[in-house]
Amino acid sequence: MCTEFLPPILIKQTMATLKELLEQRRTLEAQIADARKTETADAIAKVRSLVADFGLTADEVFNTKPAKAKSSAGSKVAVKYLDPVTGNSWTGRGKAPLWIAGKDRSQYLIK
């Protein structure tokens, strides 16, 4: 709004003070809280009515069964071989480490 052509008294009437704006905000926040409380109660009543009408269980409504684990490329593999001297381990996948390469692996096999 361009105020340069308005008389000072009109400018003062059209522009709200900080105190007035803060009071408006408090009023709006209270109205929002009341509306949320009322609408939430209405929504809960509707949901309860539908659950009762259809005889639904919480598992059916919210699908609370645990999801199946998906295998991922970075999943851990159990250690299969252990060097008793150094404590180094190897899963048996990929290139063999130097401590087991070319040796009889049965002596390092974890039982």
C-alpha positions in Angstrom: 0.0 0.0 0.0 1.4 3.4 -1.0 1.1 5.7 2.1 2.8 8.8 0.8 -0.5 10.3 -0.3 -2.6 9.4 2.7 -3.0 11.8 5.7 -1.1 10.6 8.8 -4.3 9.9 10.7 -5.5 7.5 8.0 -2.1 5.8 7.9 -2.2 5.2 11.6 -5.7 3.7 11.3 -4.7 1.3 8.5 -1.5 0.0 9.9 -1.7 -2.3 12.9 0.8 -2.0 15.7 3.0 -4.8 16.8 0.9 -5.3 19.9 -2.3 -5.6 17.9 -0.7 -8.1 15.5 0.6 -10.2 18.3 -2.9 -10.2 19.9 -4.4 -11.3 16.5 -1.8 -14.1 16.3 -2.7 -15.3 19.8 -6.4 -15.2 18.9 -5.8 -17.2 15.7 -3.6 -19.7 17.4 -6.3 -20.3 20.0 -8.9 -20.7 17.2 -6.6 -23.1 15.4 -6.1 -25.2 18.5 -9.9 -25.4 19.1 -10.6 -26.3 15.5 -7.9 -29.0 15.6 -9.3 -30.5 18.8 -12.8 -30.6 17.4 -11.9 -31.9 14.0 -9.6 -34.6 15.5 -12.4 -35.8 17.8 -14.7 -36.0 14.8 -12.2 -37.9 12.8 -11.6 -40.4 15.7 -15.3 -40.9 16.1 -15.6 -41.7 12.3 -12.7 -44.1 12.4 -14.0 -45.9 15.5 -17.5 -46.2 13.8 -16.0 -47.7 10.6 -13.8 -50.1 12.6 -16.8 -51.3 14.6 -19.1 -51.5 11.5 -16.6 -53.7 9.6 -15.2 -55.6 12.6 -11.7 -54.6 11.8 -8.6 -55.3 13.9 -5.7 -53.0 14.6 -3.5 -55.2 12.4 -5.9 -54.9 9.5 -6.1 -51.1 9.9 -2.5 -50.3 10.6 -0.7 -53.2 8.9 1.5 -53.7 12.0 3.1 -56.9 10.8 6.8 -56.6 10.4 8.1 -56.2 6.9 10.2 -58.9 5.4 13.9 -58.1 5.4 15.3 -57.4 1.9 18.7 -58.6 1.1 21.1 -55.8 0.2 24.5 -55.7 -1.5 26.1 -54.5 1.7 24.7 -57.2 4.0 27.1 -58.9 6.4 28.3 -62.5 5.8 29.4 -64.8 8.6 33.1 -65.3 9.1 34.2 -68.7 7.8 38.0 -68.7 8.4 40.1 -67.4 11.3 43.9 -67.1 11.6 44.6 -68.2 15.2 48.0 -66.3 15.2 46.9 -62.9 14.2 43.1 -63.1 14.8 42.4 -62.0 11.2 39.2 -63.4 9.7 37.8 -64.1 6.2 34.4 -64.9 5.0 35.6 -67.1 2.2 34.3 -64.7 -0.4 36.4 -62.6 -2.8 40.2 -62.8 -3.1 41.8 -64.8 -0.4 44.0 -62.8 2.1 47.7 -63.5 2.1 47.6 -65.4 5.4 45.5 -68.1 3.9 46.3 -67.9 0.2 47.8 -71.2 -1.2 47.4 -73.0 2.2 45.1 -75.8 3.3 42.0 -73.8 4.4 40.6 -76.6 6.5 43.0 -75.8 9.3 41.6 -72.2 9.5 37.9 -73.2 9.2 35.8 -72.1 12.1 33.8 -75.0 13.4 
